[in-house]
């Protein structure tokens, strides 16, 4: 799957979330994206190593399987594979 441009990710996130904030976490190399979901009216937040990754995680977009994530680790454990 072709990755979206950062500008497109921001546009999609602004359309789905009110009060969207994307900022580097203080004292860390990680980024946080957060906002209030327009449909569910709940606060959502996600982190990532880059601004792009934080937005992708907030939107629930698939990421490269080679990247480590807790979800991939849990999936591997459930499937009987361990690293």
C-alpha positions in Angstrom: 0.0 0.0 0.0 1.3 3.4 -0.9 1.8 5.7 2.0 -0.1 9.0 2.1 1.8 12.3 2.1 2.1 14.0 5.5 -0.1 16.9 4.3 -2.8 14.4 3.4 -2.5 12.6 6.8 -3.0 16.0 8.5 -6.0 16.8 6.3 -7.7 13.5 7.1 -7.0 13.8 10.8 -8.4 17.3 10.9 -11.6 16.0 9.2 -12.0 13.3 11.8 -10.8 15.0 15.0 -11.6 18.3 16.7 -8.9 20.0 18.6 -6.2 18.0 16.8 -2.7 18.4 18.3 0.5 16.9 17.0 3.6 17.7 19.0 6.9 16.2 20.1 6.7 14.8 23.7 8.7 16.9 26.1 12.1 15.3 26.9 11.5 12.5 24.4 12.2 11.7 20.8 8.6 10.5 20.3 5.6 12.4 18.8 2.0 12.5 20.1 -1.1 13.0 18.1 -4.4 13.6 20.0 -7.8 15.0 19.4 -11.5 14.6 20.2 -13.2 12.2 17.7 -16.1 13.9 16.0 -18.3 10.9 15.9 -17.6 9.2 19.2 -16.9 12.4 21.1 -14.1 10.8 23.0 -10.4 11.8 23.4 -8.0 9.7 21.3 -4.2 9.8 21.5 -1.4 7.9 19.8 2.4 8.1 19.7 5.0 7.4 17.2 8.7 7.8 16.4 7.8 10.5 13.8 5.0 12.9 13.2 3.9 10.7 10.3 3.8 7.6 12.4 1.9 9.3 15.2 -0.8 10.4 12.7 -0.9 7.0 11.1 -1.4 5.4 14.5 -4.1 7.9 15.5 -6.0 7.2 12.2 -5.5 3.4 12.6 -3.7 3.1 9.3 -1.6 0.0 8.7 2.1 0.4 9.1 5.0 -1.6 7.7 5.1 -5.1 9.3 8.8 -4.8 9.8 8.2 -2.0 12.3 7.9 -3.2 15.9 4.6 -2.5 17.6 2.9 -4.1 20.6 0.2 -5.3 18.3 2.7 -7.2 16.1 4.3 -8.7 19.2 0.9 -9.8 20.6 -0.1 -11.2 17.2 3.2 -13.2 17.0 2.6 -14.6 20.5 -0.9 -15.6 19.6 0.3 -17.3 16.4 3.0 -19.2 18.3 6.0 -17.3 16.9 8.4 -15.5 19.2 11.4 -13.4 18.4 
